[in-house]
Amino acid sequence: MNADFVLFASPIIMGFTSALLKKSIDKLIPLLYPNFDFSNSEVHHVSRYVKYPKMGILFEKSNDTDEKDLEIIKGIYTRNALNLKTSLSFTLITQNPIKEIVHEINSI
C-alpha cells in the first residue's frame, strides 16, 4: 500500500491473461471494505485506505493474440483498477521497445 505504482505482467493465453494474474488481482479485494457505496450510478466497494498505488500491465502476446483480445483485456483491467480505487496507467506488450516501457513506468 505504500507503493506509488504496481506493475503486473502476464502472458496472454487463449485470449486472456494467465490464471495466476487473475488470482493475484482477486486477492486484492481485501484491500477494500466489504461494504458497498454508489459512485457515478455504479456500486463499488468502500475504500479501506486513503491512497492506492497506480497499476500498469505488461503482456506477452501469443501467436493467436489479436487487437480485440488486447482491447477486451485492457477494458477488464481498467474496470478492476476502478474497483480498486486506482487507475490503470498503461497496458503494454513485451514487443514494445524497452525504452518505451521504461519511459511509461518513469512517467508515473
N, CA, C and O atoms as a MOPAC input file, in Angstrom:
PM7 MOZYME 1SCF
protein

 N      0.82200 1    -1.19900 1     0.00000 1
 C      0.00000 1     0.00000 1     0.00000 1
 C      0.86300 1     1.25800 1     0.00000 1
 O      0.37600 1     2.33900 1    -0.33100 1
 N      2.10300 1     1.13500 1     0.35700 1
 C      2.98100 1     2.30200 1     0.36300 1
 C      3.60300 1     2.58800 1    -0.99400 1
 O      4.26600 1     3.61100 1    -1.16700 1
 N      3.40100 1     1.70700 1    -1.94800 1
 C      3.97100 1     1.89800 1    -3.28300 1
 C      3.18400 1     2.95800 1    -4.05000 1
 O      1.99200 1     3.15600 1    -3.81800 1
 N      3.86700 1     3.62900 1    -4.95900 1
 C      3.18500 1     4.56900 1    -5.84900 1
 C      2.65400 1     3.87100 1    -7.08800 1
 O      1.71100 1     4.34000 1    -7.72500 1
 N      3.27800 1     2.72800 1    -7.42700 1
 C      2.95600 1     2.04300 1    -8.67000 1
 C      3.21100 1     0.54900 1    -8.52600 1
 O      4.17400 1     0.13400 1    -7.88200 1
 N      2.33700 1    -0.25700 1    -9.13200 1
 C      2.49900 1    -1.70700 1    -9.16000 1
 C      2.41800 1    -2.15500 1   -10.61200 1
 O      1.47900 1    -1.79900 1   -11.32400 1
 N      3.39900 1    -2.93500 1   -11.05100 1
 C      3.42400 1    -3.45700 1   -12.40700 1
 C      3.06900 1    -4.94100 1   -12.37300 1
 O      3.72700 1    -5.73400 1   -11.69900 1
 N      2.02400 1    -5.30000 1   -13.10700 1
 C      1.63800 1    -6.69400 1   -13.25800 1
 C      2.10700 1    -7.14900 1   -14.63400 1
 O      2.10900 1    -6.36300 1   -15.58100 1
 N      2.50200 1    -8.40800 1   -14.74900 1
 C      2.95400 1    -8.94700 1   -16.03500 1
 C      2.34200 1   -10.32600 1   -16.22300 1
 O      2.19700 1   -11.09900 1   -15.27600 1
 N      1.98400 1   -10.61600 1   -17.48200 1
 C      1.35500 1   -11.89600 1   -17.76600 1
 C      1.44600 1   -12.22200 1   -19.24700 1
 O      1.37900 1   -11.32900 1   -20.09200 1
 N      1.59800 1   -13.50000 1   -19.55700 1
 C      1.41400 1   -13.88800 1   -20.95000 1
 C     -0.08900 1   -13.88700 1   -21.26300 1
 O     -0.92100 1   -14.03400 1   -20.36700 1
 N     -0.41100 1   -13.72400 1   -22.51000 1
 C     -1.81500 1   -13.84800 1   -22.92600 1
 C     -1.99400 1   -15.28300 1   -23.40900 1
 O     -1.33000 1   -15.73600 1   -24.34200 1
 N     -2.90200 1   -15.97400 1   -22.75300 1
 C     -3.15300 1   -17.38200 1   -23.03200 1
 C     -4.62000 1   -17.54100 1   -23.41200 1
 O     -5.50900 1   -17.21400 1   -22.62500 1
 N     -4.86800 1   -18.03600 1   -24.60000 1
 C     -6.24300 1   -18.23700 1   -25.07900 1
 C     -7.06400 1   -16.96400 1   -24.97900 1
 O     -8.23300 1   -17.00700 1   -24.59500 1
 N     -6.46700 1   -15.83600 1   -25.31800 1
 C     -7.18800 1   -14.57600 1   -25.38700 1
 C     -7.32200 1   -13.80900 1   -24.09000 1
 O     -7.99100 1   -12.77600 1   -24.06000 1
 N     -6.70400 1   -14.28300 1   -23.00900 1
 C     -6.80400 1   -13.56000 1   -21.73800 1
 C     -5.51800 1   -13.75400 1   -20.94300 1
 O     -4.65700 1   -14.55500 1   -21.30700 1
 N     -5.40800 1   -13.01000 1   -19.86200 1
 C     -4.22800 1   -13.11200 1   -19.00500 1
 C     -4.18900 1   -14.47400 1   -18.31900 1
 O     -5.16500 1   -15.22400 1   -18.34000 1
 N     -3.06100 1   -14.77700 1   -17.71900 1
 C     -2.89900 1   -16.06800 1   -17.05500 1
 C     -3.80300 1   -16.17500 1   -15.82500 1
 O     -4.23800 1   -15.17400 1   -15.25700 1
 N     -4.06700 1   -17.40800 1   -15.44200 1
 C     -4.86000 1   -17.65500 1   -14.23500 1
 C     -4.13800 1   -17.11300 1   -13.00700 1
 O     -4.78000 1   -16.67700 1   -12.05100 1
 N     -2.81800 1   -17.13700 1   -13.02600 1
 C     -2.03700 1   -16.62400 1   -11.89700 1
 C     -2.26900 1   -15.12600 1   -11.70000 1
 O     -2.43600 1   -14.67200 1   -10.56800 1
 N     -2.28200 1   -14.35500 1   -12.78500 1
 C     -2.56100 1   -12.91900 1   -12.65100 1
 C     -3.99500 1   -12.69300 1   -12.19500 1
 O     -4.24100 1   -11.84300 1   -11.33900 1
 N     -4.93800 1   -13.43300 1   -12.74500 1
 C     -6.34300 1   -13.29500 1   -12.34600 1
 C     -6.50300 1   -13.56500 1   -10.85100 1
 O     -7.19800 1   -12.82300 1   -10.15600 1
 N     -5.86500 1   -14.62100 1   -10.35600 1
 C     -5.93600 1   -14.93400 1    -8.92300 1
 C     -5.28500 1   -13.83200 1    -8.09300 1
 O     -5.78300 1   -13.48300 1    -7.02300 1
 N     -4.18500 1   -13.29000 1    -8.57900 1
 C     -3.49800 1   -12.21400 1    -7.85300 1
 C     -4.37800 1   -10.98200 1    -7.72900 1
 O     -4.45800 1   -10.37700 1    -6.66000 1
 N     -5.03300 1   -10.61300 1    -8.80700 1
 C     -5.93500 1    -9.45600 1    -8.77900 1
 C     -7.10100 1    -9.72500 1    -7.82800 1
 O     -7.48500 1    -8.84400 1    -7.06000 1
 N     -7.66600 1   -10.93300 1    -7.87300 1
 C     -8.77900 1   -11.28000 1    -6.98100 1
 C     -8.37800 1   -11.18400 1    -5.50500 1
 O     -9.19900 1   -10.83700 1    -4.65600 1
 N     -7.12400 1   -11.48900 1    -5.20900 1
 C     -6.65500 1   -11.44800 1    -3.82000 1
 C     -6.44500 1   -10.01900 1    -3.30500 1
 O     -6.13200 1    -9.82400 1    -2.13100 1
 N     -6.61400 1    -9.02900 1    -4.17400 1
 C     -6.50200 1    -7.63500 1    -3.75100 1
 C     -7.80500 1    -7.09500 1    -3.15700 1
 O     -7.80400 1    -6.02600 1    -2.54600 1
 N     -8.90000 1    -7.80700 1    -3.32600 1
 C    -10.20500 1    -7.33900 1    -2.83000 1
 C    -10.18300 1    -7.00600 1    -1.33800 1
 O    -10.83500 1    -6.03500 1    -0.95200 1
 N     -9.47400 1    -7.74800 1    -0.46500 1
 C     -9.44000 1    -7.37000 1     0.95800 1
 C     -8.82100 1    -6.00100 1     1.23200 1
 O     -8.88800 1    -5.51300 1     2.36100 1
 N     -8.21800 1    -5.37300 1     0.21800 1
 C     -7.70900 1    -4.01800 1     0.41000 1
 C     -8.84900 1    -3.00100 1     0.46600 1
 O     -8.62000 1    -1.81300 1     0.69000 1
 N    -10.07000 1    -3.47700 1     0.26200 1
 C    -11.27000 1    -2.63600 1     0.32700 1
 C    -12.16600 1    -3.16000 1     1.43400 1
 O    -12.03500 1    -4.31000 1     1.85600 1
 N    -13.07700 1    -2.31800 1     1.90500 1
 C    -14.06500 1    -2.78000 1     2.87700 1
 C    -15.10900 1    -3.62600 1     2.16700 1
 O    -15.33100 1    -3.44700 1     0.97000 1
 N    -15.75800 1    -4.54700 1     2.87900 1
 C    -16.79400 1    -5.36100 1     2.24600 1
 C    -18.08800 1    -4.58100 1     1.98800 1
 O    -18.98900 1    -5.07600 1     1.31100 1
 N    -18.17700 1    -3.37000 1     2.52600 1
 C    -19.36600 1    -2.54100 1     2.32500 1
 C    -19.36700 1    -1.98200 1     0.90700 1
 O    -18.32500 1    -1.90000 1     0.25500 1
 N    -20.54800 1    -1.60000 1     0.44400 1
 C    -20.67500 1    -1.03300 1    -0.89600 1
 C    -21.19300 1     0.38800 1    -0.82800 1
 O    -21.87100 1     0.77000 1     0.12600 1
 N    -20.87100 1     1.16900 1    -1.84700 1
 C    -21.30200 1     2.55000 1    -1.95700 1
 C    -21.64300 1     2.82000 1    -3.41700 1
 O    -21.12400 1     2.16100 1    -4.31800 1
 N    -22.52900 1     3.80500 1    -3.64400 1
 C    -22.86100 1     4.20400 1    -5.00700 1
 C    -21.91800 1     5.30700 1    -5.45000 1
 O    -21.69000 1     6.26900 1    -4.71700 1
 N    -21.36900 1     5.16800 1    -6.65000 1
 C    -20.48200 1     6.15900 1    -7.21300 1
 C    -20.72000 1     6.21000 1    -8.71100 1
 O    -20.53000 1     5.21300 1    -9.40900 1
 N    -21.13800 1     7.37600 1    -9.21100 1
 C    -21.42800 1     7.54400 1   -10.63900 1
 C    -22.41700 1     6.49400 1   -11.15100 1
 O    -22.21100 1     5.90000 1   -12.20900 1
 N    -23.47800 1     6.27400 1   -10.39700 1
 C    -24.53600 1     5.31000 1   -10.74000 1
 C    -24.03100 1     3.86600 1   -10.78700 1
 O    -24.64100 1     3.01300 1   -11.43100 1
 N    -22.92600 1     3.59800 1   -10.10900 1
 C    -22.38200 1     2.24700 1   -10.03000 1
 C    -22.16300 1     1.87600 1    -8.57000 1
 O    -22.01500 1     2.74500 1    -7.71100 1
 N    -22.14300 1     0.59400 1    -8.30500 1
 C    -21.89900 1     0.10900 1    -6.95200 1
 C    -20.44800 1    -0.35900 1    -6.86400 1
 O    -19.98900 1    -1.16500 1    -7.67400 1
 N    -19.73500 1     0.16400 1    -5.86200 1
 C    -18.33100 1    -0.19600 1    -5.66800 1
 C    -18.06100 1    -0.41000 1    -4.18400 1
 O    -18.78700 1     0.09000 1    -3.32500 1
 N    -16.99500 1    -1.16700 1    -3.89900 1
 C    -16.56600 1    -1.32400 1    -2.51500 1
 C    -16.11200 1     0.02200 1    -1.95600 1
 O    -15.71600 1     0.91600 1    -2.70500 1
 N    -16.17300 1     0.15500 1    -0.64300 1
 C    -15.72000 1     1.36000 1     0.04600 1
 C    -14.21200 1     1.24700 1     0.27800 1
 O    -13.70500 1     0.17300 1     0.60300 1
 N    -13.50800 1     2.35500 1     0.10900 1
 C    -12.05500 1     2.37900 1     0.29800 1
 C    -11.68800 1     2.04800 1     1.73600 1
 O    -12.33300 1     2.51700 1     2.67400 1
 N    -10.67200 1     1.25400 1     1.90100 1
 C    -10.13000 1     0.96100 1     3.22900 1
 C     -8.96900 1     1.90200 1     3.54400 1
 O     -8.72500 1     2.22300 1     4.70700 1
 N     -8.25800 1     2.34000 1     2.51500 1
 C     -7.08400 1     3.18900 1     2.68000 1
 C     -7.27200 1     4.51500 1     1.94900 1
 O     -8.13200 1     4.64200 1     1.07800 1
 N     -6.46700 1     5.48400 1     2.31300 1
 C     -6.55200 1     6.81300 1     1.69700 1
 C     -6.00000 1     6.79700 1     0.27500 1
 O     -6.55800 1     7.43100 1    -0.62000 1
 N     -4.89400 1     6.06500 1     0.06900 1
 C     -4.20700 1     6.06200 1    -1.22400 1
 C     -3.95200 1     4.63100 1    -1.67600 1
 O     -3.59900 1     3.76300 1    -0.87800 1
 N     -4.13700 1     4.40800 1    -2.96400 1
 C     -3.85300 1     3.11300 1    -3.57600 1
 C     -2.83700 1     3.32400 1    -4.70200 1
 O     -2.88400 1     4.34600 1    -5.38600 1
 N     -1.92200 1     2.37500 1    -4.90400 1
 C     -0.93100 1     2.55400 1    -5.97200 1
 C     -1.55600 1     2.44800 1    -7.35900 1
 O     -2.50300 1     1.68900 1    -7.56500 1
 N     -1.02600 1     3.20600 1    -8.29800 1
 C     -1.46300 1     3.09200 1    -9.68300 1
 C     -1.00600 1     1.74000 1   -10.22200 1
 O     -0.06900 1     1.13400 1    -9.70100 1
 N     -1.68200 1     1.27800 1   -11.27400 1
 C     -1.39000 1    -0.02300 1   -11.85000 1
 C     -0.90400 1     0.11700 1   -13.29000 1
 O     -1.30400 1     1.03400 1   -14.00800 1
 N     -0.05900 1    -0.78200 1   -13.69000 1
 C      0.35200 1    -0.91900 1   -15.08000 1
 C      0.42500 1    -2.40200 1   -15.39900 1
 O      0.69100 1    -3.21900 1   -14.51700 1
 N      0.19000 1    -2.75400 1   -16.66300 1
 C      0.22400 1    -4.15900 1   -17.04000 1
 C      1.09700 1    -4.33500 1   -18.27400 1
 O      1.00200 1    -3.57900 1   -19.24100 1
 N      1.94200 1    -5.34300 1   -18.21500 1
 C      2.81300 1    -5.70500 1   -19.32100 1
 C      2.42400 1    -7.11100 1   -19.77500 1
 O      2.45800 1    -8.05400 1   -18.98400 1
 N      2.05700 1    -7.24900 1   -21.04500 1
 C      1.60500 1    -8.52000 1   -21.60100 1
 C      2.61600 1    -9.08600 1   -22.57900 1
 O      3.34300 1    -8.35300 1   -23.24900 1
 N      2.64400 1   -10.39800 1   -22.64200 1
 C      3.37400 1   -11.06800 1   -23.70800 1
 C      2.34600 1   -11.74100 1   -24.60300 1
 O      1.62900 1   -12.64600 1   -24.17700 1
 N      2.28400 1   -11.28200 1   -25.85700 1
 C      1.30200 1   -11.82100 1   -26.78900 1
 C      1.67800 1   -13.23100 1   -27.21900 1
 O      2.85600 1   -13.56400 1   -27.35500 1
 N      0.65200 1   -14.05700 1   -27.43200 1
 C      0.87000 1   -15.36500 1   -28.04100 1
 C      0.60700 1   -15.23200 1   -29.53900 1
 O      0.19600 1   -14.17100 1   -30.00800 1
 N      0.83800 1   -16.29000 1   -30.27500 1
 C      0.68100 1   -16.23700 1   -31.72800 1
 C     -0.74000 1   -15.90300 1   -32.16900 1
 O     -0.93600 1   -15.29900 1   -33.22400 1
 N     -1.72600 1   -16.29000 1   -31.37300 1
 C     -3.11300 1   -16.05700 1   -31.77300 1
 C     -3.73600 1   -14.81300 1   -31.13200 1
 O     -4.94400 1   -14.60900 1   -31.25400 1
 N     -2.94900 1   -13.98700 1   -30.46000 1
 C     -3.46700 1   -12.76700 1   -29.83500 1
 C     -3.73700 1   -11.71600 1   -30.90700 1
 O     -2.88200 1   -11.44000 1   -31.74800 1
 N     -4.93700 1   -11.13300 1   -30.86800 1
 C     -5.24200 1   -10.06700 1   -31.81900 1
 C     -5.60900 1    -8.78500 1   -31.07300 1
 O     -5.64700 1    -8.76700 1   -29.84200 1
 N     -5.87400 1    -7.73100 1   -31.80900 1
 C     -6.17300 1    -6.42100 1   -31.20300 1
 C     -7.44700 1    -6.46400 1   -30.36400 1
 O     -7.53900 1    -5.76400 1   -29.35500 1
 N     -8.42400 1    -7.26700 1   -30.75900 1
 C     -9.66000 1    -7.38700 1   -29.98600 1
 C     -9.37100 1    -7.98000 1   -28.60600 1
 O     -9.94200 1    -7.53800 1   -27.60900 1
 N     -8.48600 1    -8.98000 1   -28.54500 1
 C     -8.09300 1    -9.55100 1   -27.25200 1
 C     -7.49500 1    -8.47200 1   -26.35400 1
 O     -7.85800 1    -8.35700 1   -25.18300 1
 N     -6.57600 1    -7.68300 1   -26.91200 1
 C     -5.91800 1    -6.62500 1   -26.13400 1
 C     -6.92100 1    -5.58600 1   -25.65900 1
 O     -6.81500 1    -5.09000 1   -24.53700 1
 N     -7.88900 1    -5.25300 1   -26.49700 1
 C     -8.92500 1    -4.27600 1   -26.14200 1
 C     -9.79400 1    -4.79500 1   -24.99600 1
 O    -10.09900 1    -4.05400 1   -24.06200 1
 N    -10.18700 1    -6.04900 1   -25.06600 1
 C    -11.00900 1    -6.65300 1   -24.00800 1
 C    -10.24100 1    -6.70500 1   -22.69100 1
 O    -10.77600 1    -6.34800 1   -21.64100 1
 N     -8.99300 1    -7.14800 1   -22.75000 1
 C     -8.16800 1    -7.24300 1   -21.53900 1
 C     -7.98100 1    -5.86000 1   -20.91400 1
 O     -8.11400 1    -5.70200 1   -19.70100 1
 N     -7.67600 1    -4.86900 1   -21.73600 1
 C     -7.49500 1    -3.50700 1   -21.21600 1
 C     -8.77300 1    -3.01300 1   -20.55600 1
 O     -8.71600 1    -2.39500 1   -19.49300 1
 N     -9.92500 1    -3.27400 1   -21.16500 1
 C    -11.19900 1    -2.85900 1   -20.58600 1
 C    -11.46000 1    -3.50400 1   -19.23900 1
 O    -11.90800 1    -2.84200 1   -18.30300 1
 N    -11.18200 1    -4.78700 1   -19.14100 1
 C    -11.41600 1    -5.50500 1   -17.87900 1
 C    -10.49200 1    -4.98300 1   -16.78000 1
 O    -10.93900 1    -4.75700 1   -15.65500 1
 N     -9.21100 1    -4.79200 1   -17.09300 1
 C     -8.28600 1    -4.32500 1   -16.06300 1
 C     -8.47400 1    -2.84400 1   -15.73700 1
 O     -8.11800 1    -2.40900 1   -14.64100 1
 N     -9.01900 1    -2.07300 1   -16.65600 1
 C     -9.40100 1    -0.69600 1   -16.33800 1
 C    -10.52500 1    -0.69400 1   -15.31300 1
 O    -10.52300 1     0.10300 1   -14.37500 1
 N    -11.49500 1    -1.60400 1   -15.50200 1
 C    -12.59300 1    -1.73200 1   -14.52700 1
 C    -12.08100 1    -2.25700 1   -13.18600 1
 O    -12.52400 1    -1.80500 1   -12.13000 1
 N    -11.14500 1    -3.21300 1   -13.22800 1
 C    -10.55400 1    -3.70900 1   -11.97200 1
 C     -9.86800 1    -2.57800 1   -11.21900 1
 O    -10.00600 1    -2.47300 1   -10.00000 1
 N     -9.13100 1    -1.73400 1   -11.93100 1
 C     -8.45800 1    -0.60000 1   -11.28600 1
 C     -9.48100 1     0.33900 1   -10.66900 1
 O     -9.28300 1     0.82600 1    -9.55600 1
 N    -10.56100 1     0.59500 1   -11.37100 1
 C    -11.62400 1     1.45500 1   -10.83800 1
 C    -12.18900 1     0.86900 1    -9.54600 1
 O    -12.38600 1     1.58900 1    -8.56700 1
 N    -12.44500 1    -0.42200 1    -9.54400 1
 C    -12.95600 1    -1.07900 1    -8.33900 1
 C    -11.94300 1    -1.04000 1    -7.20400 1
 O    -12.32100 1    -1.01500 1    -6.03300 1
 N    -10.65400 1    -1.03500 1    -7.54500 1
 C     -9.59900 1    -0.99600 1    -6.52900 1
 C     -9.18600 1     0.43500 1    -6.17200 1
 O     -8.15300 1     0.64700 1    -5.53800 1
 N     -9.99200 1     1.40800 1    -6.57900 1
 C     -9.78800 1     2.81800 1    -6.21500 1
 C     -8.48600 1     3.40100 1    -6.74600 1
 O     -7.85200 1     4.22700 1    -6.09000 1
 N     -8.09900 1     2.97100 1    -7.92000 1
 C     -6.87800 1     3.46900 1    -8.53700 1
 C     -7.11800 1     3.64300 1   -10.02500 1
 O     -8.26400 1     3.68600 1   -10.47300 1
 N     -6.05100 1     3.74200 1   -10.78600 1
 C     -6.18400 1     3.85100 1   -12.23600 1
 C     -5.17100 1     2.94500 1   -12.91300 1
 O     -4.12200 1     2.62600 1   -12.35400 1
 N     -5.50800 1     2.54000 1   -14.12300 1
 C     -4.60400 1     1.75600 1   -14.93500 1
 C     -3.79300 1     2.73500 1   -15.76500 1
 O     -4.31900 1     3.36100 1   -16.68500 1
 N     -2.52400 1     2.86800 1   -15.44500 1
 C     -1.67400 1     3.85600 1   -16.10200 1
 C     -1.34600 1     3.48300 1   -17.53700 1
 O     -1.29900 1     4.34800 1   -18.41200 1
 N     -1.11800 1     2.18700 1   -17.78600 1
 C     -0.82900 1     1.75300 1   -19.14800 1
 C     -0.97500 1     0.25000 1   -19.26600 1
 O     -0.91100 1    -0.47900 1   -18.27600 1
 N     -1.17100 1    -0.19600 1   -20.48900 1
 C     -1.04900 1    -1.60200 1   -20.85200 1
 C     -0.10000 1    -1.64000 1   -22.04100 1
 O     -0.34800 1    -0.99700 1   -23.06100 1
 N      0.97300 1    -2.38400 1   -21.91200 1
 C      1.95700 1    -2.50200 1   -22.97300 1
 C      2.24700 1    -3.97000 1   -23.23500 1
 O      1.95800 1    -4.83100 1   -22.40400 1
 N      2.81500 1    -4.24200 1   -24.38400 1
 C      3.20500 1    -5.60400 1   -24.70800 1
 C      4.72700 1    -5.69700 1   -24.72300 1
 O      5.42100 1    -4.70300 1   -24.93400 1
 N      5.22900 1    -6.89800 1   -24.49600 1
 C      6.68000 1    -7.07300 1   -24.41100 1
 C      7.37800 1    -6.78100 1   -25.73000 1
 O      8.59400 1    -6.58900 1   -25.75100 1
 N      6.63500 1    -6.74400 1   -26.83300 1
 C      7.24100 1    -6.41700 1   -28.11800 1
 C      7.53500 1    -4.92400 1   -28.24600 1
 O      8.25300 1    -4.51800 1   -29.16000 1
 N      6.99300 1    -4.10000 1   -27.34900 1
 C      7.32400 1    -2.68700 1   -27.35200 1
 C      8.81200 1    -2.52900 1   -27.04100 1
 O      9.37500 1    -3.32300 1   -26.28800 1
 N      9.44700 1    -1.51600 1   -27.61400 1
 C     10.86100 1    -1.28100 1   -27.26300 1
 C     11.00400 1    -1.04300 1   -25.75900 1
 O     10.17100 1    -0.38000 1   -25.14200 1
 N     12.06000 1    -1.59000 1   -25.18800 1
 C     12.27500 1    -1.48400 1   -23.74600 1
 C     12.32300 1    -0.03000 1   -23.29400 1
 O     11.88000 1     0.28300 1   -22.19000 1
 N     12.85100 1     0.86200 1   -24.12400 1
 C     12.90000 1     2.28000 1   -23.76400 1
 C     11.49800 1     2.85400 1   -23.58700 1
 O     11.27300 1     3.68900 1   -22.71100 1
 N     10.55200 1     2.40800 1   -24.41900 1
 C      9.16800 1     2.87400 1   -24.29900 1
 C      8.54900 1     2.38400 1   -22.99400 1
 O      7.84900 1     3.13500 1   -22.31400 1
 N      8.80400 1     1.13800 1   -22.65000 1
 C      8.26800 1     0.58800 1   -21.40400 1
 C      8.84300 1     1.31600 1   -20.19900 1
 O      8.10700 1     1.68300 1   -19.28300 1
 N     10.14800 1     1.52600 1   -20.19500 1
 C     10.81300 1     2.25000 1   -19.10300 1
 C     10.28400 1     3.68000 1   -19.01600 1
 O     10.05500 1     4.18900 1   -17.91900 1
 N     10.08900 1     4.32600 1   -20.15000 1
 C      9.55600 1     5.68200 1   -20.16200 1
 C      8.16600 1     5.73500 1   -19.54100 1
 O      7.87800 1     6.63300 1   -18.75100 1
 N      7.30900 1     4.79200 1   -19.88400 1
 C      5.96100 1     4.75700 1   -19.31100 1
 C      6.00500 1     4.59400 1   -17.80000 1
 O      5.26700 1     5.26500 1   -17.07900 1
 N      6.86100 1     3.71000 1   -17.32400 1
 C      6.97400 1     3.48200 1   -15.88300 1
 C      7.50700 1     4.74100 1   -15.19800 1
 O      6.97900 1     5.14400 1   -14.16200 1
 N      8.53500 1     5.36300 1   -15.75600 1
 C      9.14700 1     6.54200 1   -15.14000 1
 C      8.26200 1     7.77800 1   -15.21100 1
 O      8.46700 1     8.72200 1   -14.44900 1
 N      7.29200 1     7.79100 1   -16.10200 1
 C      6.44200 1     8.98300 1   -16.24700 1
 C      5.24900 1     8.97100 1   -15.28300 1
 O      4.41300 1     9.87300 1   -15.31900 1
 N      5.17200 1     7.96300 1   -14.43600 1
 C      4.05200 1     7.87600 1   -13.48800 1
 C      4.34800 1     8.70600 1   -12.26000 1
 O      3.52900 1     8.76400 1   -11.34300 1

